[in-house]
Amino acid sequence: MQPEPVRYSRSHSVPDRYAPPLRDEAAAIKEVLASGILSGGAQVVADYEAALADRFGAAHAIAVSSGTSALHAVLHVLRVGPGTEVMVPATAPLPTAFPILTAGAAPVIVDVADGTLGLDPDDVARKLTARTVAALSLPLWGYPAAVTPAAQVLTEAGVPIIEDAAQAHGTRIGGRRAGTLGLAGCFSTHDRKLLSTGEGGFILTNDDAIAEKAQTYTRLGHLTGRQHGAQGRSRPEHRMRCGSTASALSGEAARAVGVREAQ
Ligand SMILES: Cc1ncc(COP(=O)(O)O)c(C=O)c1O
């Protein structure tokens, strides 16, 4: 028998959310609750980060509390602040630009190259200034955004590319994954994202110094259980880390995506 066709209406919206196959999420969350360690140096967070780094092929993954936090932290690490500029593609939604404004910097809107979602190298060259600290690349709706043409202009100027890959978990271009093409990649794991923890996000980078600084910033001065607090630091720190239950949930999802890809 044919299934009933789905009729879309206001009360039955189009299901645009990717739902990975369920694994042992309930058991993983129960285990976390039984451990009583809901954040801090919980092993489940480190395991989740290891699963992400492995899945995306990055040296470091740092799980944080949202995609906004991921962008905010990376911009902070790059010392984006008042008097600086960050390039954003004209296709970017507001959550890409908000962290630039929060940092007190100026978003500079750059065109995307014809027929692609990559930054237009000519417009990048026109809009580069001595104040440009970074350029954001955006694989919108999961479509890959080429970074190479703009990277040539930006590298000469010493300006790093940061990917806002909030919508592009698993997207590949030239065999490499979105989020690993620039100095750092920022992801959201909000409920409507491809890998979901409800609320959450993560940063990927191959750069040890960026990873260490982002860890420190998002963990209130690197609270590992051995090192404590932000005392003696000259710059403020935040608490933006991902908690244990969210890590358990998304760790399972990350592994499920891996299982699907392997099939
Ligand atoms: C492209 C893009 N960047 C950043 C964000 C912010 O992520 P979050 O909602 O997890 O803070 C989103 C999600 O809304 C997004 O789609």
PDBQT file of the ligand as one rigid body, heavy atoms in Angstrom, charges set to zero:
ROOT
HETATM    1  C1  LIG A 301      25.537  30.361   9.099  1.00  0.00    +0.000 C 
HETATM    2  C2  LIG A 301      25.290  30.406  10.571  1.00  0.00    +0.000 A 
HETATM    3  N1  LIG A 301      26.221  30.932  11.379  1.00  0.00    +0.000 NA
HETATM    4  C3  LIG A 301      26.078  30.946  12.703  1.00  0.00    +0.000 A 
HETATM    5  C4  LIG A 301      24.940  30.461  13.306  1.00  0.00    +0.000 A 
HETATM    6  C5  LIG A 301      24.806  30.556  14.777  1.00  0.00    +0.000 C 
HETATM    7  O1  LIG A 301      24.737  29.299  15.408  1.00  0.00    +0.000 OA
HETATM    8  P1  LIG A 301      23.987  29.140  16.813  1.00  0.00    +0.000 P 
HETATM    9  O2  LIG A 301      22.522  29.325  16.569  1.00  0.00    +0.000 OA
HETATM   10  O3  LIG A 301      24.320  27.743  17.270  1.00  0.00    +0.000 OA
HETATM   11  O4  LIG A 301      24.546  30.177  17.742  1.00  0.00    +0.000 OA
HETATM   12  C6  LIG A 301      23.930  29.893  12.506  1.00  0.00    +0.000 A 
HETATM   13  C7  LIG A 301      22.707  29.317  13.089  1.00  0.00    +0.000 C 
HETATM   14  O5  LIG A 301      21.746  29.962  13.343  1.00  0.00    +0.000 OA
HETATM   15  C8  LIG A 301      24.097  29.877  11.104  1.00  0.00    +0.000 A 
HETATM   16  O6  LIG A 301      23.176  29.344  10.288  1.00  0.00    +0.000 OA
ENDROOT
TORSDOF 0
